[in-house]
Amino acid sequence: MTAPCESLPSGNGLGDTSASGVETIAPPGWGDAQAAAARLRQVFPASPLLRARPDLAEELLLKADTLLPTGSFKVRGIWDAVSQLGDERVAAGLSTVSAGNTALALAWAARRRGVPAFSLLPETVPPAKIEGFRAAGGTPRLVPVPELFRFLKEHLWENEPYLFVHPWTCPLVHRGHSSLAVELLSAAPDIESVFIPVGGGGLLTGVAGALKDRRPDIRIFAVEPAGCAALHHSLEAGRAVSAPCETVCDGAAVPYLTEELYPALASLVDRTVLVRDKDTLATSRDLLLGQKILTEPSGALATAGARTVPLAERGSSVALLTGASVGGPGIRQLLDA
């Protein structure tokens, strides 16, 4: 079954063709972001923009997408994509591949559409994310990590009867994510830089695309775990490459970039920031104890990145808090960090 992004236009849609013949994806623009924000406001309110405590970081705001309905930013893009599809397209059910948060957002969207939700998840996914997906009505299928990425790279979803929603390369999903840019500039129009965590690159494409279209002067800091930095290594190589991947940030543990997205990501990023796992865990702990904000490690990654960049280099900044899917064992790990 083809994915919705392969058959429906969205945002700026498809871009140029790469040297290897792959059709690249252009990011959404400001108008796309405004339209997506208007649609999403009919379903849930904007996430709050909070000021970080000075002992966390100076001149830093926190965009708390952890307080959206499913506990992560993923619901923006998934719902915006799924809500615009006709009943016939979704009747058989929806499927995706996920480290947990995309699956939960898909289940939330599927329940609203009255159809089943399915997701491949890595065997290493935290139990809290599996339990959350099941509780939302989803059906998980746990597979080894290499099998999950093979499913994506070889387009094995085409053998399934369900409508597949790609978590990274779907322009419809990017457009939903871009709604965050509208909320951000509405609340903080003079912001100088934004820290965005990177896994597969879908969030960065959507948010940074709209921000740069509206405010080209905004600096975009792409934050990755030091142990899984495919974007950083790709930018060094000048092309999409794979990278070693070992990190506690399971939501950002993507060992490669797709050729479809690389040109957009390369054009949007002003600087990459690599963060050690111990610093990300410490930031997640500080957010919990100091600001009473729960985040999973990957959800705190952007904030951890902002803490490593001197104020003189970043100016007044926003860090995106992207996920809060963490259970009791995960909270204990944070407290021990």
C-alpha positions in Angstrom: 0.0 0.0 0.0 1.4 3.4 -0.9 2.0 5.9 1.8 -0.2 9.1 1.8 2.8 11.3 1.1 3.5 9.4 -2.1 0.1 10.1 -3.7 -1.1 13.4 -2.2 0.7 16.8 -2.7 1.7 18.6 0.4 3.6 21.8 1.2 6.3 22.5 -1.4 6.1 18.8 -2.1 8.8 17.1 -4.2 11.9 19.0 -5.0 14.7 18.2 -7.4 16.2 14.9 -8.4 19.4 13.8 -6.7 22.5 12.6 -8.6 21.4 9.0 -8.0 17.9 9.6 -9.4 16.0 9.9 -6.1 13.4 12.6 -6.0 14.2 14.9 -3.1 11.7 16.5 -0.8 11.3 20.3 -0.3 10.3 21.6 3.2 7.0 23.2 3.8 6.7 27.0 3.7 5.2 29.5 6.0 1.8 29.4 4.3 1.7 25.6 4.7 2.5 26.0 8.4 -0.3 28.6 8.9 -2.8 26.3 7.3 -1.7 23.3 9.4 -1.8 25.3 12.6 -5.4 26.4 11.8 -6.4 22.8 11.3 -4.7 21.5 14.4 -6.2 24.2 16.6 -9.6 22.6 15.9 -8.4 19.5 17.7 -6.0 20.5 20.4 -4.5 23.8 21.8 -1.0 25.1 21.1 1.7 23.7 23.4 3.0 26.1 26.0 6.2 28.1 25.7 7.9 28.1 29.1 10.9 30.0 30.4 13.7 27.9 31.5 15.0 28.4 35.0 18.3 30.4 35.0 20.1 27.4 36.6 19.1 25.4 33.6 20.2 27.9 30.9 20.0 31.7 30.4 17.7 33.3 27.9 16.2 29.9 27.0 12.5 29.1 26.3 11.1 25.6 26.2 8.5 24.6 23.7 6.6 21.9 25.6 5.2 19.5 23.0 5.4 16.9 25.8 2.0 18.3 26.9 0.3 17.6 23.6 -2.4 14.8 23.6 0.0 11.9 23.1 2.9 13.3 25.0 5.1 14.2 21.9 5.3 16.4 18.8 4.4 13.4 16.6 0.7 14.0 16.9 1.1 17.2 14.9 2.2 15.6 11.7 0.5 12.2 12.0 -2.9 13.7 12.7 -2.6 16.5 10.1 -1.8 13.8 7.5 -4.4 11.2 8.5 -7.2 13.7 9.1 -7.1 14.8 5.4 -7.5 11.3 3.9 -10.8 10.0 2.7 -12.6 7.1 4.5 -11.7 4.6 1.7 -8.0 5.4 2.1 -7.9 4.6 5.8 -10.5 1.8 6.0 -8.1 -1.1 6.2 -6.2 0.6 9.0 -3.0 2.6 9.5 0.6 1.5 10.0 4.0 2.9 10.6 7.5 2.2 11.9 8.3 3.8 15.2 10.5 4.0 18.3 7.3 4.5 20.2 6.0 8.1 19.9 5.0 7.9 16.2 3.1 4.7 17.0 1.2 6.3 19.8 0.3 9.3 17.7 -0.9 6.9 14.9 -3.1 5.0 17.4 -4.6 8.3 18.6 -5.3 9.3 15.0 -6.6 5.9 14.1 -9.0 5.9 17.0 -10.4 9.2 15.9 -10.9 7.9 12.4 -12.4 4.6 13.7 -9.8 2.3 12.2 -7.1 0.0 13.6 -3.4 1.0 14.0 -0.4 -1.2 13.5 3.3 -0.5 14.0 6.7 -2.1 13.8 8.7 -1.3 16.9 12.3 -2.2 17.8 12.7 -5.0 20.4 14.7 -2.5 22.5 11.8 -0.1 22.8 11.0 0.9 26.5 8.1 -1.0 27.9 6.2 2.2 28.6 6.0 3.0 24.9 4.7 -0.5 24.1 2.1 -0.3 26.9 1.0 3.2 25.8 0.5 2.0 22.2 -1.5 -1.0 23.2 -3.6 1.1 25.6 -4.4 3.5 22.8 -5.7 0.6 20.7 -2.6 -0.1 18.6 -1.2 -3.5 17.7 2.6 -3.6 18.0 4.9 -6.0 16.2 8.4 -6.1 17.8 11.3 -6.8 15.5 15.1 -6.6 15.8 16.5 -3.2 15.0 18.1 -4.2 11.7 14.8 -5.7 10.5 13.0 -2.4 11.3 15.4 -0.4 9.2 15.3 -3.0 6.4 11.6 -2.6 6.3 12.0 1.1 5.7 14.9 0.9 3.2 13.3 -1.8 1.1 9.8 -0.3 1.2 8.4 -3.6 2.6 5.2 -1.7 3.7 4.1 -2.1 0.1 3.4 -5.8 0.9 0.8 -4.8 3.6 -2.9 -4.0 3.2 -2.7 -1.0 5.5 -2.1 2.6 4.7 1.5 3.3 5.7 2.5 6.6 7.1 6.3 7.2 6.8 7.6 8.8 10.0 10.4 10.8 8.3 9.9 11.4 4.6 6.2 12.2 4.2 5.5 15.8 3.2 2.1 15.6 4.7 3.6 14.8 8.1 6.2 17.6 7.6 3.4 20.1 7.1 1.8 19.1 10.3 5.0 19.5 12.2 5.5 22.9 10.7 2.5 24.2 12.8 5.0 24.4 15.7 6.8 27.2 13.9 3.6 29.3 13.8 3.0 28.8 17.5 6.6 29.7 18.2 6.8 32.9 16.3 3.3 34.0 17.6 4.6 33.7 21.2 8.2 34.8 20.7 8.5 36.7 17.4 12.0 38.0 18.1 13.7 34.7 18.9 17.2 34.4 17.6 17.8 30.6 17.5 16.0 27.3 17.8 17.4 24.0 18.9 15.7 21.0 17.2 16.5 17.3 17.9 17.2 15.1 15.0 16.3 11.4 14.5 15.0 10.8 11.0 14.8 14.5 10.2 11.0 15.0 9.8 10.6 17.4 12.7 13.6 19.5 11.5 12.3 19.6 7.9 8.9 20.8 9.0 9.8 23.3 11.7 13.0 24.7 10.3 11.5 24.9 6.8 8.7 27.2 7.9 10.9 29.2 10.2 13.5 29.9 7.6 10.8 30.8 5.1 9.3 33.4 7.5 12.5 34.5 9.2 15.7 33.6 7.3 17.8 35.1 10.0 16.8 32.6 12.6 19.7 30.2 13.4 18.8 26.5 13.4 20.8 24.3 15.7 20.3 20.6 14.9 21.0 18.5 18.0 22.0 14.8 17.9 23.3 12.3 20.4 27.1 12.1 20.1 26.8 8.3 19.7 24.3 8.5 16.8 25.0 11.5 14.6 24.0 10.7 11.1 23.2 14.3 10.1 26.5 15.6 11.5 28.5 13.0 9.6 26.4 13.5 6.4 27.0 17.2 6.5 30.7 16.5 6.8 30.6 14.1 3.9 28.4 16.3 1.7 25.9 13.5 1.2 23.5 11.2 3.1 25.5 8.6 5.0 25.1 6.0 7.7 26.7 6.4 11.1 27.3 4.2 14.2 24.4 4.4 16.5 24.5 3.7 20.3 22.6 6.0 22.5 20.0 6.1 25.3 18.0 8.5 23.2 15.9 5.8 21.5 13.6 8.4 19.9 16.6 9.8 18.0 18.4 6.5 17.4 18.3 6.6 13.6 21.6 5.5 12.0 21.2 7.0 8.5 19.7 9.8 6.6 17.5 9.3 3.5 18.6 10.7 0.2 15.1 12.2 -0.2 15.6 14.5 2.9 19.3 15.2 3.0 19.2 18.3 0.6 16.5 20.0 2.7 18.2 19.2 6.0 21.6 20.5 4.7 20.0 23.7 3.5 18.2 24.4 6.8 20.8 23.7 9.4 23.2 26.4 10.6 25.1 24.2 13.0 25.0 20.7 14.5 25.4 20.1 18.2 26.4 16.7 19.5 25.5 15.8 23.1 26.8 13.0 25.3 24.2 10.7 26.8 25.2 11.5 30.3 24.5 15.2 29.7 21.2 14.5 28.1 20.1 12.3 31.0 21.3 15.0 33.4 19.2 17.6 31.6 16.2 15.4 31.6 16.7 15.0 35.4 17.1 18.8 35.8 13.9 19.4 33.9 12.0 17.0 36.1 13.3 18.2 39.4 13.8 21.8 38.7 10.9 22.6 36.3 8.6 19.7 37.0 8.6 18.8 33.3 8.9 15.1 32.5 10.8 14.2 29.4 12.3 11.0 28.0 16.0 11.3 27.1 15.4 12.2 23.4 12.7 14.7 24.5 15.4 16.6 26.5 18.0 16.4 23.8 17.5 19.9 22.3 17.6 21.5 25.8 20.8 19.6 26.5 22.3 20.9 23.3 21.3 24.5 24.1 23.1 24.2 27.4 26.4 23.4 25.6 26.3 26.6 23.4 27.3 29.9 25.1 24.7 32.5 25.2 26.9 34.8 23.1 26.7 32.3 20.2 23.0 31.4 20.4 21.3 34.5 21.7 17.7 34.3 22.9 16.8 30.7 22.1 14.0 28.1 22.1 14.6 24.4 22.7 12.0 21.9 21.7 10.8 19.4 24.3 9.7 16.6 22.1 8.6 13.6 24.1 7.6 12.3 27.5 7.0 8.6 27.0 8.8 7.3 30.1 7.6 4.9 32.7 8.7 4.2 36.3 12.0 2.5 35.4 12.9 5.3 33.1 12.2 7.9 35.8 14.4 6.0 38.2 17.2 6.1 35.5 16.8 9.8 35.2 17.0 10.4 39.0 20.2 8.3 39.1 21.8 10.2 36.2 
